[in-house]
Amino acid sequence: MARSAITIDLGAFRHNVRRLRRQLGGTQLWAVVKADAYGHGVRDCAIAAVEEGAAALCVATAGEGLELRGVLPDVRIIVLGPIEDDELASARAAGLELVVAERIPEGVRVHVKLDTGMGRWGLSELAGLPDEIVGVMTHLATADSDLAQARVQLERFLAATADLTGLDRHVANSAAVLTLPESHLDAARPGIALYGLSPFGGDPADHGLRPVLSWTSELAAVRLLAPGQSTGYGRRFIAVVETWIGIVPIGYADGFRRDLTGTTVLVSGEPAQVVGAISMDAFAVKLDRPAGVGETVTLVGPGVPLEAHARVADTITYELASRIDSGPARARRSVVDDAAS
Ligand SMILES: *Cc1c(COP(=O)(O)O)cnc(C)c1O
């Protein structure tokens, strides 16, 4: 049986790339595929992004960049995060471009990061730029929550880079691509929206985006709890009246986080609440009928958006998606690619 089936809808992914490219007009789209494409599978997503016109790919680490270079020998790959000194030679040999926030290494194309308000890393001013510099960038802290503050950061960036020519200036993440057109500049770096997830935590359809990942399992056991009986560790759910319970063989080790108790999944298409403690490899749902073993449980998909789970767990879809384990030891991952959709 399929303890966990993860389906990646590359047709939806392609649609999202095209949707964002339309929004960007003449600005290049650089697809952010860090963290295994936010848990969606970097190989499939990176190839599809390039096929749909992404001009570059962005990753977080040198290791991710090297892996991607093995898949796509000729595409621009930009490493957004800091790299170690001992990774420099291999990054250079692989033709990776690096984002630098302090010392500028030799012999490798770099993008200089300006700190205009994110307060993590970045130079506070630009001075004496060497020839290796191909881009200058900043990252917005509040494009999804406070556009006025994002505009302050953008203005600082524009003022600091006004005299530079022949470089790629890039600022926009997904939220800024969708809502801050003046931030588009030469290139934009959307991530989450490519996967059909809302950077604002709302309904992706509001922005014409289609979710890419769906996740299903099956009822592995069904039992009737008598009043006073409980399910799971710590007796965190105790039946008050006779209650049907279904056991789903998925847990926090699969990425179904422990604080998703109380969220809703679908059992044969009908909503069912997750009850009791989520354990490493299983959780329980409350049923309103004696459902059968083997009935489909939809964890993420139409009617159960990742955004709803994120609200229950008080987190963001970025974290939930990037933690779903689609490796062969725990899940059967499949890709559907309806290029015409
Ligand atoms: C992750 C990341 C992005 C993409 O952000 P989204 O909100 O997923 O669009 C863009 N730029 C940098 C520097 C990042 O680290």
The ligand as a Tripos MOL2 file, in Angstrom:
@<TRIPOS>MOLECULE
LIG
   15    15     1     0     0
SMALL
NO_CHARGES

@<TRIPOS>ATOM
      1 C1         14.6480   32.3830   -0.5800 C.3       1 LIG1
      2 C2         15.0260   33.6540   -1.2440 C.ar      1 LIG1
      3 C3         14.2040   34.2260   -2.2350 C.ar      1 LIG1
      4 C4         12.8520   33.6750   -2.6150 C.3       1 LIG1
      5 O1         11.8720   34.1230   -1.7110 O.3       1 LIG1
      6 P1         10.3200   33.7260   -1.8840 P.3       1 LIG1
      7 O2          9.6430   34.4440   -0.7980 O.co2     1 LIG1
      8 O3         10.2580   32.2400   -1.7330 O.co2     1 LIG1
      9 O4          9.9150   34.1650   -3.2330 O.co2     1 LIG1
     10 C5         14.6920   35.3550   -2.8860 C.ar      1 LIG1
     11 N1         15.8850   35.9110   -2.5530 N.ar      1 LIG1
     12 C6         16.6690   35.4020   -1.5840 C.ar      1 LIG1
     13 C7         17.9580   36.0610   -1.2520 C.3       1 LIG1
     14 C8         16.2630   34.2710   -0.8820 C.ar      1 LIG1
     15 O5         17.0430   33.7750    0.0820 O.3       1 LIG1
@<TRIPOS>BOND
     1     1     2 1
     2     2     3 ar
     3     2    14 ar
     4     3     4 1
     5     3    10 ar
     6     4     5 1
     7     5     6 1
     8     6     7 2
     9     6     8 1
    10     6     9 1
    11    10    11 ar
    12    11    12 ar
    13    12    13 1
    14    12    14 ar
    15    14    15 1
@<TRIPOS>SUBSTRUCTURE
     1 LIG1         1 GROUP 0 **** ****
